[in-house]
Every structure is written in C-alpha cells, then in structure tokens.
Amino acid sequence: MADYSRYTVSIDYDRRLYKQDIAGSMAHAKMLAKQGIISQEDAAQIAEGLATIEQEIKEESFTWDPDLEDLHMNIESRLHQIIGSAAGRLHTARSRNDQVAVDLRLYTKETIVAIAKGLRGVQGALLELAERHKSVVMPGYTHLQRAQPVLFAHHMLAYFEMFQRDIGRFQDCHRRTDVMPLGSGALAGVAYQTDREFLAAELGFSRISANSMDAVSDRDFVVEFLAAASVCMMHFSRLSEELVLWSSSEFGFIRLADEFTTGSSIMPQKRNPDFAELARGKTGRVYGDLMGLLTTLKGLPLTYNRDMQEDKEGFFDAADTLATTLDVFQAMLPGMKLNVDRVSALAGESQMLATDLADYLVGKGMPFREAHGIMRELSRHCEDQNISLQKLPLEEYQKLSNLFQQDVFDITAQSSAAARDNPGGTAPGRVAAALEEAKKILEAAGDGF
Ligand code: ARG
C-alpha cells in the first residue's frame, strides 16, 4: 500500500511562518490569562515553552515531523514535550483556521514593509542616475521608432513614477491586511469571553475582523499582494527589456557592470544581460502565482477549506522573486554606464527634429496639419536623397514654404527638449523640478513607507 500521507503535509513550506505563529500564540495565551480563561501560571509556562521553541527553530535544532502535518501541530506537540499538560490549554478559544489566518497576515504585513523599502532603494538608484546625467538628451521612442528627443533623466523618472504607484498598491494592500482575525475560531466565533481588541493591540494590528466566517476564509490580502507584485514585476520587466535593448550593439546606449552580464562559452565578444533577462523571465512566474491562487479560491464555499493551504507556496515564491529582483536592481542600476556621446548624437539626428520643424512653421502662422504635411514631404525627400535635414540647403526648404528662414538650422535636440516646457514635459527646468519633487518623496518616506 502506497503512503499517501505526504499529500496533506505543508511543513516543508509553512515553517516559514514560525515567528508569526509563535507571536500569535504568545499573545493568545496572554489574553486567555488576562480574561481568566486559563491561569497566569499556565500562561507563563506556555510563554516560556514557546520562547524555547523559537530559540530551537532559530538554531535549527528543532525537529520537524512531517507526520504532524503542519507548523501549528509541530509547535504544539513540542510545547507538550517541554511543559506538559499546560500546553493543552493554549488552543482554548482558537482554531487552526484563525491561527493560520493571523500568521499569514502578520507575515504579509512584514513582507510588504520590506518590499516597500526595496522599492525606495530602486527609486533612489533611478534618481541617482537621473542626477548623474541631468542634461543628457537621448532619443525617445514610440513603436520602437525614434520619435522625439527626451532627457535621459526624464526617462529614468518615468520608472520612478511606476514604482511610486507600486508602493501605493502595496500600501493599500497593507491597509486591508492589517485586520486581526483571531477570535473567529473555526468559523463561528468562540464560546469564551475573549478580548480581541487586546489581541489586535498586542500583535500590532489596527483593527479586528468584523465577521468570523469571512475572517477564516478570506485570502483577498494574498491575492492583492500577488496582484501588486505582478504589476511591479511587469514594471521591472519593461525596464529590463530596455536594458537588454540598450546594451545591444545595435543600440549601444549603455554598458552594464561585468557582475551583471555573462560571457558566452563560445562567443568571446558577448556580454549577455542575463540579470535583466531573468527579471523579465521571472515576471511570468509571479503572474502564475497570482493566477494559481485566484483559481484555488474561485470555487470555494464558505468557510475554511483545505484547498486554502495552497495559498502559501505561490505567495512565498512571488515574495522571494520580487525581493531578489529588488536587490538585483538596487545593485545593478548604479553601475550602469550611459554612452552619452552615442545617445546625444542620435537625439540630434535630423529626423528626430521633424516635429520641431513643423512647430517652427506653426510659430510662423501655418496651421499644424499643413506644417505636418510639409515636414512629411521633406523627411521623405531627405530619406530618398540620404541626406540629413540639417544638410538640406535652405532653398530646398523654401521650395515647400517660404516661411523657412536661416533660423530653421537653430533647431537642435536641446532646443527641442527645452520647448516641451509644460507640466510633465521634458524641458530641463521641468525635469529638474520633477527630480527635486522625487527627492522630497524619498526623504519624506525615509525608512518607512
Ligand atoms: N495547514 C493549514 C493551512 O495552511 C492550517 C489550517 C488547517 N485547518 C484545518 N482545519 N485543517 O491552511
């Protein structure tokens, strides 16, 4: 007969919740004693036993027994070994259903704080890059076609904005995770006069759950975490894609530090941007973690169902993937070298300035649509003749409109960027102000979130 017992075992991964589980039990025992539900002596023994267990787990001298299935049973069983029968009183007015809910909420809250800190670090690295190359103009793209000159700093600040929204999403998720479920029991509440507000205060929650049935079966906070992590990874994936493109010989915009590239075993010239590629690739697994949990939850009747044990692995996987991605980017971005000469030269290529030339005609009274048509013709002509707009003689311009004068040659990448002088635009003054604004946001956030 085969042994199927492993099927239900979660100890290999839920042991990660041990600190939260022990904190929850400590608070619970304290509350039970305060309410006169167990004696102070028993509570003291329980607390001492739990402290010993925490130490054992930290030192890795704790023996995890898969026959006891999960973290909660492993800890309770060890508590029995250490303090004897008093251990049996800990589970009064509690169920593993509200126990695991409180553990996971505590863990999610801590994870969010750490992730927000990492995101602040990435934002700081972006600002540092923007600052370093404050006045560099580069080609901006649409459709991956060179479109208009933009400041490199403006491009970096675009990612600052994305990560700012990510932090907002994690903050929202934190608010809804910050709800204390203990006291919900298995599903209906508990038949003891517990003090749930006391538990919330002990465990650092700002409020208690309102409905016991919802509280034991709610994993929305994990779904929200995974959704926020997915959007955030999507942003890292887009940034990664740019780093991959930019570090190719075709673009030649940047050089990543050796530490974050690898050579090929047969092609000595190669510098593969593996870290950026893997960040792009790992985005898929985080989406998978989100889809996995949504699918697990979708058909579940109230209240707790064992399916819900499947909430943890995907959650840990997404949290770890995002956390290591944050570490990598905080280390990789500062070492990124911008090829200033190349991006500046490309930004100044005449085709990039076609919009500005149309704007020039508009400035002299021509309707924009007409100016656009003239510039399209001129651009085509230049392309056919393989000549740049800058090299085209003024007479050629004047064949299409005599509004063109010598000052048409004053238009440069710099003047193009400087002209976009409205809120959110790429003019150097606007970008400098945005940079200051971003620095203020980081300073105000400090280490918190
Ligand atoms: N290991 C379980 C989980 O993670 C703990 C809750 C078990 N509750 C139960 N009634 N079997 O979901």
Boltz pocket constraint, residues with backbone or C-beta under 6 A from the ligand:
constraints:
  - pocket:
      binder: B
      contacts: [[A, 10], [A, 14], [A, 70], [A, 96], [A, 97], [A, 100], [A, 304], [A, 305], [A, 306], [A, 308], [A, 309], [A, 310]]
      max_distance: 6.0
